[in-house]
């Protein structure tokens, strides 16, 4: 049996899903911040991009897992064909499966109490390292990036730059905006309009980055 997936059609479906999640998040946040309705019968938590155990988290975890399965299929096909970089494809599959697990279980947050004393609490660098797990993850991203330079160089030019662009969008959201969000939380707190905006930007970039990589 052969299953045919058309990248453009598949991407349009995922774009619609991501757009609905973002719009629902913005609407429920607006109802909370503008009119003061916090709980909203549980709907706000259900679509809050910055919270766990809800629909956006489930989608993000599934999207990352799907990337992992796609990469694993490519890795097996490369291995069976005797082509190069099969291990690199499988390594990427493992990374995405871990990211899926981390999205669902928030593994990175367990490093915060371990790393925060090293960076002298939340005030270090004006709050930019309010979430010090960013440092550990940034080092891991750097290590993976350096180890995959030959792999990227061997990809067709178009694929290579699409990989890089998707990675920049995802990592920029996951790590870059997290630094800014730490500063915002330090200055204004987590129950502020600025925090809601930064969370929206961060989570949107992550979902869009994964979507671009899937395409």
C-alpha angles and dihedrals in degrees: 000000000000123000115201119205119189108209096211094049092044091050092050091054092050090045089056092049093048092046092052092049092049094047092048089050093050093047095049091045090051092051088052100043098037103035100022099238102145110171100033090189088300094302095115092057090043091062102025107128091202096055133077132233096039142102098281091050091050091049094047092049092048092047092053091046090051089053089051092052092047091051091046091053090050091048093052092047091050091049094049090048091049092237126149129265094030089137091052091055091048090046090055088049090055092048093052092046089053090049088052090052091046091051091053099040102028092229092168091063090065088068093059098082089044096051102033095077089054091058095044098251131291096319095066110124091357094300097306088122094045084125102042094182084085090074094055093045092047090055090050091049090051092049093049092045093053093046091052099050093102090046092053091046091055094053121096110270096248094048092045095057092043088054091050094046093049090048093050091051093048098042091041088057098040098044110009098052090039088067090052091045090054089055091047093050090049092052104033108013131239093283096066137105090243091056091049090052094047091048091051092051094045098049093041091054091050094051093044092048091054091045091053091049092051090052 
